[in-house]
Amino acid sequence: ILAQAVSARRILWGSRAAMERRKDPSDGQLYTYDEIASFYKKQYKPSEVKAYWEDKMRPKGKEKGRGKGKNTRLEEISKELEAKGKAKAKVKAKAKGKGKGEGKLRGPASPKRFVNDEAMIVQDCLDGLIWSTPNLARLDAYPDVKVVYRTDWSKDKVAVICGGGAGHEPMHGGFVGRGMLTAAVSGETFASPSIDAVLAAIVQVTGPKGCLLVIKNYTGDRLNFSLAAQRARAMFGLEVETVITKDDVATTAERGIAGTLFVHKVAGALAEEGKSLSEVKREAEKVIESTASLGVSFSVVRRLKAESIGIKKMEVGLGIHGEPGARTEDISSAKRIVEVLMEGIETGRREKKQPEATDGYICLVNNLGSVPVQEMCIIVSELMKSKWGSSVKLLIGPALMCTSLDMNGVSISLLPMTPQLKTWITAPTAVAAWPAAVEPAFSSAVKPLIKDCFEGVVPSSDDAVKAMIEKGCKALIDKKILLDDLDSKVGDADCGSTMAKAATSVMQDIERLPLADPKATCACLSDILGKTMGGSSGVLLSIMFLGMSSHFAGSQTSWKDEGGKAFLSGLQAMMDAGGAAKGYRTMLDALVPAAEALAAGKSLADAAAAAATGVESTKNMVPKAGRSENVPESAWKGNPDPGAQAGQIFLA
């Protein structure tokens, strides 16, 4: 008890220090203890930094008395810092993105939030959860008691309760429902719920068969949940048991993280089967002793903290409250990140002497908050293609399950599978936040039924046409960044990327093109762009080349004789399909003048000049279609249309 009290006192001191800001005499700026400790950690020992905080950074009127001749090392540090003050101020301003001026506070990296009142965030969140979840209610005891529980619960089975600080949604309240939790207790963001809140949850849902408290291995949670259990036994005569999850293998702290969800699911399934409290607890403890988890993050919790992880760095094992991880490394590919996670879990399992996975693993892939679904799927793909893939027998996720607000990270949890565990993990549940546990499989790829454009086509050469295509494609690839930057002003910053991708695809197939046959070449170009280019530009250019092919179908003439007219025919097909025309501020403002010049018998140089004039005209042209139509005048005025610019670059 004494050790727990001391630990709690340290946590309280750390909480106050994390919030308090003091002036650093070396540059006159205000910092929290965490910021000072982070900045000086490579230069000085933690004890020296703490002494500097307590002595030199102590507010006036609160100076700490000390004997003469003591703290010699502190004086040395102070002199060093004062000597380096100006240089340090510049470094800190650059590293932290601080503004100039004394007293400038450093806020969250991503301060924009969809909230009303900071003091009501958790209550508002839980109310939203209740509105959107069937058979869910809360106790009417806000703000001190924040408990959600099942309304379809009859107290005839073992109750399963978990909880902790908010900010990890959908954990914990999102997993309340038939087959998982009976109730969940929430504290404030990243703060343990009170003893009274936990006790209120126990009393609300516990019947004759008792209750199992699932506690994550954090000091506040252990103290408050354990004492609440004691009170429930002593004051209400309830049968209450506890288990403590400790799946994180990043550090010796053995924190409870996403692997806790295995316990929720197994305990919930057992309770639903009508098992006794002792049976539910026994199996939950087996899961705890066999589970290992590890995460990697590119960022801290940016909605609460200033970013401390370097732009090109990632932290292995960063805690779900932002606690320090095992180490910081250079950012790697998704493939390498999977290797880091799996190798770390393997090492952790060996050190904890966990049982061998003779029947493979149940694997949970968790999004820590803000990783796009696209990237989470890449993580799963790399996991299943890795040397560990064959051992994954059940896959849960990827999904948001145990988050850290908007942390840009991912974690993997492994549990050795047994036939019985498979039954409990896959047992039905009414909880929407729990992803289905699937047996991962990859069906054989099937060739598309659509005929390839090159089927039956014989490659042929036309040096002039080939030279023009190669020159234009290379120019588009070279100007990718320029076009993307231009598009960022009026669109989604991908014009250059889209055009470069199309140009690359054409270059890859240029030796297969029947260049001496205009009709067949245009048909092939239409097919290539339709398949590879994407976006509205890809579709429209595909239509244009198909229109050109149709024009050539009526005659056996050459590029020289009918090329310009075919170009106009293709553009007309594009305009008919897209609804735009010359003067609408689109690519047509460069392409139509060029086609008109060619159709009139003028040279390619004349066509390029006409396209350039058309591009210039778009700078002050009111948009009637395309990417600029829905942006304010201040965004497009004075800037050429990116699509028109791309057309001119190809023809130049």
Steps between C-alpha positions, in 0.01 A plus 500: 500500500785737590669430164173571317455824692854613413441410136172693501679802650760488225228487238328799660829696501554407135147613412550840664842544341363406160241780523709773672709734286811673634740750355837366387756768597724410207255637243210647698238269345230297676516119494342198667721253682446246219626750243808586708574133567460411132726783382783436747483119517802449272716749692427432866386226735130495601596586858692807379212619283258455791732696728519780241118505481462510879771759566573728206149488351310528829263803492601806703392482861527120498879470499625184660753559779834325473823493694806689398741309284241246384362431152833570333402292200174696472693827491718359222192398305343843551811675369512271199135567424536875539797498263300302244175688557477682169595199291260280697213744451548482123518122503191467717306748288586304187450154651172580669354739246482769772420860418712789622439693815525438872223288647400341170332171597540185300167330442383176341634411156143456375280730714188489280237279664129425454403583858277738692637543849837353598355401837218305335691303236466158662135545597410618150690206350317246715164657419577468129594137554168434672301669223666278241509168688197279571448371857742747655437750782697696759470569867352840580795624700701728272764636524667295774357162401521414131367146457330338199329162535280250318127561529426146380687355801312291755779429753463126453856452373848613594543872432818615324612859563797696370590865487767762521575843367313633198681563172531134398162474327334271407666343806333474750138602457491393137548138607200486732246256362388139495802273474753751633484757780202551728605851603786742448631773730663811358724757659597829341735487201798279591398508870381205704134502610428558868441226756137611531448473124637144489295404805185644341556284191555185707184554704295583189565177308618234745263220590529173695759354259744783571714737298844497336691830486747517210769750602775633274841516666519870590544619859184711513285225350644234733444711811150624421359178356650284775369720780157516334497119488583486872219741581253304286583186697497668842210742460268314263598136545568460129732239354763691305824375346770693315755430226773735377601515133869558418550419132737782395849356447664833414629566852522334840191699605281231336221744423152385404424598139308356203551137607249576778233454234574128485406486869179696438396260227589174672358601839186634332449181301547284811257712699248474220533121517404518869840401641579568867709796616794274585492347151479839330789632709716191439468522122549878503826455689616240248439751220688771691802276557513409130439838331773727365460838330725767350436827321679751279403865468600787274351759735395575855137584587495811285164626628647536849875540462762674295671256266820352643573226248720619214359531149705206374481298822267243656475384860483128571281422801361849563235463773130561434520808725819621337732327748856443374552195283793266460692703244481748212598392150503640148166462324493182294283338236180322600679171439781589740256633762322164501838332551583736790167423667511125451864467600430708810202286593703183450771634731245605759329161492832325558589728792158441659531126433159490335367171360590389148243564229482145368164570331592848375385839622193713538619838375343840574609795282408826673492857369623732775290789373575672171659252260298501174318177414714482186820476705348259754418264213861525381617399848272193487621415150864514608424296813331223304776495236773488766658189649249530787197504270447125494479492881207746509196272521243760611522868405316780682513839330650719381276733696479775759473308826740628768599849389688795637283779362672596171832321544644408160595145585417133483530208739492123460388256770558123490328224695591133440192329363334190639176339378319628808632855465393502137146416611489787750669756274259424214190471723216738401494844658272799468795741523535694175853620577634143513616396151419151384784256565576345161716218377726693263507375143603647165296382204684441174499803273278465193578662167245764396248402235549828314709457185847653513546779244821342371335168428524441123698822449834486316758759616619735225721806483468866410808687615339844501199389703719306741731797551206730571344259752832438678582871520156589637494217753847577630403866538193409707708275723761774549234759587313283752589714803426826319153380395422358846599832658284691253208265563536544878376857454172403334458123532623195685869535413514188280494631143873446456490157664208394282659623178839348589337165572322508164819599320694221670238244396514612138881488499496147637286383208637719222686213332173304482306779329402469130626853433465471122127433545334820639165332569650211700750725681227737620289203615796364699575841655135529600518163672832571676383835641161363601668223700793679658437872523203521731295806590285704264801593285569134428143434392481814285830436323396138445180628335703743290730231360205270434336785307820543301503127423142522374597788273783299346268202450332673208816533295841346445680834517817572698570702811615787280182512291236457769682539833378855572140425402504178701629701797203737468259207470642347815470830688138532386429155645663613824288818511181306429573261785635748755283803430788747488625707207770747408473799734400294805851506653597136445755306296282574197627861501843369397399194296228653279719788366780248432262267315356789297853599396583146389168460318578822310823343375735679736807343658545338841693809608201716407271264693728524808496879479120501475483275807731736693277796414200300618671421831576868556134588442389273784677713763210744520227282347195443719470121545181335378612138540785288627715518813473879543123533479438466873792697642507872584632750249797574723620142450496486119543860387844556353576128481472296180271197493712192586331280236557758229861539615549123474366500144738779403796319661426187294481697175796732563 
